Amino acid sequence: MEENLRVKLLAYRGAPQTVYIKAEERARLIFSGVSYQFVEDKPDVLYFLSGGSEHPAMELVQTGEFYVLIGSRNDNSYASATEVKAYLNTLNIQSVLLDEESKVTPEFLADLLVVKRAFDVLKGKKLGLIGEVSDWLISSTITSGLLADKLGIDLIRVPWSDINHFSEFEPSAEFLESFKDVRNFDLNDTARVNSMLTDTIGKFDLDAITVECFPLVQKDSVTACLPLARFNNVGFPAGCEGDITAIVGMMLCKELTGTIPWIANINKVSDEGCMFSHCTIAPDLVSDLHVKTHFETGKGTAIEGNFIGDTVTIFRFDKQLSRAFIALARITGRPKFTTACRTQIQVALTKEEVRLLKESPLGNHHLIYPGDCTGLLRLASMLKGIKILE
């Protein structure tokens, strides 16, 4: 059943029924294009109709929840909503106060429904950690308990010993078709890796994966870069290096926008901005795609391309899911340095964003989304009590 926004109408005790009837008529404008229902308990939205509605509102709120408060210029309703907002702040209950007459309010409510549905879809998702978190990711491990409590995601650990060697699988025909224009590499072993991962996803009924990929290249000179890129391209979140923090952001962004962002290293932060790079970008996010070797090892295969578009959203959560970095940036360059992973972008950032990345980084890997999804990410963070670095 598709989720609706739950709206509670609030007026002074003993208010006549006509107050509520008129409010229901006005609600059609406020909630234009948004699925909603009027409720008596467990509301998402507290819709204030008059003064004197403070105590009825406080009887409904609970710690750990997020509430939208709507007031108007009529009948002291905004005054009542302001008083409740102040009280919620003292209780550390997340809320936002909106103006009924503002054109921004319907847009915010539409975004709120998108975010709530995204979190609802994430509940019960199975995230597979194939292998272990890579040794160098010392700030990127989210515990299974925190994942379950905060987002409802189940972490499924799949050691390499539980997976058949990729050589035992047939090359994936779908994978080879995706990279049919590649002539400079024999992709059959890489296609077998794709089959191995597909088999593992089915065997453990996984909804997303993050792969400790270096054992493959170190032992067998084959990489998972292209299979992971292809999974993301077809809408299945797939991260590398066993980075749990990154894959959780990728999963959330997919449910918010339908697009899975690119996981990328920070190569350098300067006063002018930041350079990002990595080898697993989804083919649909680049033009002029070429298959090269994996950067660090010079083995296997990886993707090099020119990131499409000029505006990107850059974001990352910390391993406690308590803080987030979110920035809208402009691509200023698409370099081809031989000293970094294959696909690369240079972006311009504000002085404050540069300072945050230098002085208060949440880790190395950041997620790069094509376009602007800062509003949805900020709202999602607000709903989960995640502080946005500013």
N, C-alpha and C positions, 0 to 999 in steps of 0.2 A: 504493500500500500504506500503510495507516494505521500511524503510528509507535507503538511501544511503549516503555516505560521499560526500559532495559538494565541488568540487575542482576547484579553479580558477588558471589558468596559467598566470604568470606575467613576462613580459619582458619589456625592454625599449620601449618607444613610437616609433612606426614606424618599429619595428623589423619585419623581413621577415617571411612569413608563415612557412618556413622550420624550424624555431626555435620551433614553436609550434608542428609541426608534429613530430619532433624528440623527443620532451618532452612527447608526447602522447605514443610513443613507450616505453620510459623508465618507464613511469607510470605503465605499466603492471607488472613490477617487484616490484616497490615500493608498489603497492596496491594489491599484490598477495593474493588472497583469500578474498578480501574485496570488497563489493559492492560500486561502486563510480560512479559519473557522473561529467563531466566538466560543469561549470556554468559560468554565467557572473555576478551574484549578489548573496548575502547572502551565502558566502562560509563558509565552516568549515575549509578548508585547503587552505593556500596561498602557492602555489608552485612556487618558484622563479627560473627563468631560466637565468637571467642575472643581471648585475648591472643596475642602472638607473630605477629600477622598484619600488622604494620606494613610489613615489607619487601615481601611480596606485593602490598600495596596500592600502594606507591610505584612499583613496576614498571609500573603501569597508567596512572598519571596523566600528563597533558600540559598544558603551559602554554597559556593561552587557552581552556581548557575550564572547565566548572562541574560540581561533584560534590556529591552528597548522601551524607553519611556517616551510617550507622545503627548504633547500639550499644545494648546492653541491660545489665541488671544481672548477666547470666549470664556466667560463665567469663572475666571480665576483658575482655569485648568492648568495653565503653564506654571502658575505659582505653586500649585499643589505638586506638579511633577518635579519642580525644582527642589522643593523641600524633601521629597522622597529621594531624589538623586543625591542630595547632600548626605542623607542618612545612609544610603547604600555605600557611599564612599567610606564612611566611618566603619562600616562592617567589612570593607574590602570585597564587596560584591560587585563584579564587573557589570557596567551598564553604560548606556549612551542615551542622551536626551535629545529628542528631535522636535522640530516645529511642524505642526500639522499643515501650516500654510506654505511651507517651503517646498520648492520643486525637487530639492535633493532627497526629501524623505521617501518618495516612492522608489527612487533608485537605490537607496540604502536598504530598504525592505526587500527589494528583489535580490540584491547581493546577499543579504542575510539568509534568504531561503536557499540560495545556491550553496552557501557555506554549511548550513545545517544539513542539507541533503548530502553534501560531500562527507561530512563526519559520520553521518548515518551509514553511508555506503562502506566506509572504512572499517566499521565495527565488524569483527569476525574475519577480516581479511587475513590470509596466511602469507607471511613474509619469510621466504627461505634464505637462510644464511648458508651458502655453500662453501664449505671449508671454514676458515676462521677470519676474524677481522685482521687485516694486515698489520704487521708489527708496528709500522710507523704511524698508524692512525691512533695516537694516544688520546685524542680528544673527540673521538667520533663513535664511541660505543654506547648505545642506549640499552639499558637492561630490559630483559623481557617483561619484568613486572611493571616498569614505567611505561613501556609501549602499550601494554594491556590496559593499565589504569587510565592513561591519558588519552589514548586514541582507539582503544579496543582492538589493536592489531596483535595477532598471535605470531611470535617469533619461532620459527621452526628451524632447528639446527640440523644441517645435513653434512656430516663429515665426508671428506673425499673417499674414505674407506667404504662408505655406503653406496658409492656410485661406480658403475662399471666404467672401465677405461674407454676413452672416446674411440679408440681403434676398433672396438667391438661393435660399433654402430655403422650403419650405412650413411653415406653423405646425404644431407637433406636436399631434396630436389627443390623445395621452395626457397631455401637459402641460396642455392646456386643460381636459380632464376633471378633472385633479387640483385645478384652481382654478376649477371651474365656478360656485362661489358668489360669486366676485368680480364686483361690478357697477360699482365706481367707477373701473375702469381698462379700457382696451382692451388685452388681453394678447397680441394677435396677433404683434407684433414680438418680445415676450419669448418667445413660443412658437417663433418662428423661431430665436432664439438657442439655445433648447433643441435644436432640430433640428440646428443647426450644430455644437453641442458633441457631440451623439450621433453625428453623422457623423464627427467627428474622432476620437472614441473608437474607433469601428469601423475607420476607415481606418488608424490606428496601433496597433490592437490593445491599447488601454490598459486598465489595471486600476484606475486612479485618476487624477484630474487636479487641478491647482491652476492657477487662471486669473488672469492679469494683467488684471483686469476694468476698470480705469479708462479705458483707451483706448476701450472701447465707449461708456461714458456720456459721455465728453468729445467724441467725434466724432459719435455718433449718438443721444445722449440715451436710450439703452436700457441696462439693467443685466442682469448675469447672476445676480443675487441669488436670484430665484425658481427658475431652473433648477438652480443649485447646491444650494439647499435641497431640491428634489425629488429630485435624484440621491442625496443622503444619506438621504432618507426611504425610498428603495427599495433601500438597501444598497450604493450605489456611492460610495466616498469622493470628495468633491469640495470642494476648498478655494478660497479667494479670495486675491487680491493676490499670487499667485505664491509664497505662503509655503510653502517646502519643509519647514521644521521642523514646522510645524503639520500638514501633510497626512501626514507620516510617522507622527506620533502618532495621527492619525485612522485610518490604515491598520492600525496595530498594535492599536488599541483594538477595531476591528471584528473582527479575527481572534481577539482574546482573549474578547470578550463577545457579539459579534453586533450590537452597537450602535455607530453612528458618533457621536462626541461633537460638540458645538457649538463652533466656533471663535469666540472672543470677544476684544474689546479689554479691557484694563484701563483703566477710566476714572478711578478714584481709589482710593488705599489710605489708610485712616485707622486710628486705634487700634481702631475698632470692627469693621473688616473691609475689604471690597473691593467695588467695583461693576464689573460686567462688562456689555458690550453688543456687539451686532452685528446685521447685517441678513440673515443667511443661515441662520437656524436651521431645522432640519427641522420640517415641520408637525406631525408626531406628538409632538414634544417640548413643544408648547405647547397651551394652550386659548385660547379667545376670540381666534382668529387674525384679523388684519386686514392688508390689503395697503396699504402707504403708499409714499411716495416714498423713494428712497435718501437717507440722512441728509446726507452731505457735499455733495451736489450739488443736492438737491431735484428730481432727475429720476428717470426710470425707476420701478422698483418694488422693494419690500423687504418683509420680514415683520415684523410686530409681534404679539407674543402674550405670554401669561403662562406662564412655565416651569412644567411639571407636576412635582409632587413637592416635597419639602422638603429632601432630602439630595442633595448633588452631590459628585463627585470632580473636583478641579481639578488639572490637570497640564500640564507642558511639559518638553520636552528642550531642551538647548542645541544650537548649530549644529555642535558637535564630537561630538555624541552621547556625551558623557562625563559630563554632569550632568543631574539631573532634579529638578523641583519637583513634589511629590505631596502633596495635602492633601484631607482629607474635611471638608466644610463644610455648614453649615445655611443655607438661604435665609431671609433676614430681611425681604426686601422685593422687590417687582416694580414699580419706579418707571416713570414715563412722561415722563422729562425730554425736552424738545425740543432739548437741547444734546448729545445722544448718539445713537448708533445705535438702531434701532427697538426691538428686544427687549432688555430690561434686567433684571438681577438684582442684588440686594445680598446679600452673604453675610457671615456671622460667621466670623472666623478667630482662631486663638490668637495670643498676643503674639509668639511665635517665628515663626510663619508670616507675620505682618505685617512683622516685621523682615526676613525673607528677601526678601519682595517689594519692600521699600524699599531694602535695602542690597545685595542680591545677585540682582537679577532676571535671568532668562535671556532676556528679550525681552518684547515687548508681548503678542502673541497667546497666550492660554492656552486649553486645551481643557476643556470642561465636560461631564461624563458624568452622566446621571441615575441616581443611586444610588451604591453603594460598590463600586468596582473597585480600591481602593488595594492590596489584597493581590496581585492579579495583576500590577499595574503595578510594584510593588516587586520582585516575583520576576522579572519580565521584565528590569528594570533590572539586577538582581543577575547574571542569566545573561550579560548583555552587558557587564558591568564598568562600568555607568553608576552614578556616585555619586549618591545621593539627598541633596539638601540638607537639613540638620537643624540 
